[in-house]
Amino acid sequence: MRLKDKVAIVTGAGSGMGAVIAETYAREGAKVAVLDIDESAARKVADGIGESAIAIRCDVAKKADIAAAIAATRKAFGKLDILVNNAGISHVNKTVMDIDEAEFDRVFAVNVKGVFLFSQAAVPEFRGNGGGVIVNIGSTAGLRPRPGLSAYNATKGAVHNLTRTLAVELAPDRIRVCAIAPVATETPLLPTFLGNAEGQREKFIATVPLGRLALPKDIANVALFLASDEAEFVTGNIVEVDGGRCV
Ligand SMILES: NC(=O)c1ccc[n+]([C@@H]2O[C@H](COP(=O)([O-])OP(=O)(O)OC[C@H]3O[C@@H](n4cnc5c(N)ncnc54)[C@H](O)[C@@H]3O)[C@@H](O)[C@H]2O)c1
């Protein structure tokens, strides 16, 4: 049990890698608040986990939703040790000229403002506890950007920089802040990244030295290590989980 007696919030945990991170944390002894803008998806994941999980509807782009989710987590489990800022959206693969202002604003509101506001709201909880851990889900898109995802790629660059900034700023409070940069991962979001062109998936896989796409469990296993006390001297890292693609 690597997270025994810890309390975690995982945002966007109604689907994809967030769901598997929540399940992994619970399996390792944590109590988990499963947050999603889609309440029924969050409930399904929390019900699957059982007694050690609660489901909370939360739009991470809304400060009031974040405050309510933290209060509900504290009420249910008494404290907060770990925050996983996983909720994220993208736009379909298209040129910079085709991304309109509303689309740009929404992707930044969820992927960047959401991470900023949630981290900000968690700090007082962590300070009250003598420390804490934030794990942000960034992307290889923020390290090795490819064409067609300009707004999304920019959000992930911002997430990485915010991660490193908070790591140094919050270290005196014993709050560690790391990010994971997954390569294309087998989740419902994947088709947005790959586009619809024939053979695109195989072409992409051919660029990954380990020869496959990421699975949600690859990300969850790293999120488990980063949140655990085994990583007590690890902060400010952007950990690529990409089968070697960014080398
Ligand atoms: N799938 C990939 O290829 C890939 C690669 C690198 C990084 N990522 C990142 O991983 C994270 C998880 O993505 P995924 O692939 O599991 O996608 P997903 O679509 O399966 O899951 C994302 C979840 O976030 C929720 N969500 C969306 N907007 C929200 C909001 N405003 N507030 C709260 N919840 C919200 C969705 O309802 C969904 O349940 C994202 O940050 C994404 O950018 C994904």
The ligand as an ORCA input file, in Angstrom:
! r2SCAN-3c Opt
* xyz 0 1
  N      -4.931     10.947    -24.627
  C      -3.770     11.470    -25.007
  O      -3.228     11.141    -26.067
  C      -3.066     12.475    -24.131
  C      -1.694     12.707    -24.334
  C      -1.030     13.617    -23.527
  C      -1.731     14.288    -22.538
  N      -3.069     14.058    -22.362
  C      -3.739     14.775    -21.272
  O      -4.235     13.836    -20.364
  C      -5.316     14.407    -19.621
  C      -6.470     13.411    -19.574
  O      -6.920     13.200    -20.885
  P      -7.531     11.819    -21.412
  O      -6.785     11.474    -22.621
  O      -7.663     10.845    -20.309
  O      -8.957     12.371    -21.918
  P     -10.473     11.950    -21.637
  O     -11.273     12.805    -22.560
  O     -10.628     10.480    -21.670
  O     -10.705     12.431    -20.125
  C     -10.740     13.779    -19.766
  C     -11.825     13.977    -18.713
  O     -11.801     15.358    -18.323
  C     -13.149     15.779    -18.163
  N     -13.220     17.233    -18.304
  C     -13.192     17.969    -19.453
  N     -13.322     19.258    -19.156
  C     -13.431     19.353    -17.809
  C     -13.598     20.438    -16.914
  N     -13.692     21.690    -17.348
  N     -13.643     20.174    -15.588
  C     -13.562     18.904    -15.132
  N     -13.440     17.831    -15.936
  C     -13.364     18.069    -17.266
  C     -13.906     15.045    -19.259
  O     -15.321     15.007    -18.961
  C     -13.245     13.683    -19.227
  O     -13.919     12.804    -18.333
  C      -5.625     15.721    -20.304
  O      -5.034     16.781    -19.572
  C      -4.959     15.586    -21.658
  O      -4.604     16.823    -22.220
  C      -3.745     13.164    -23.133
*
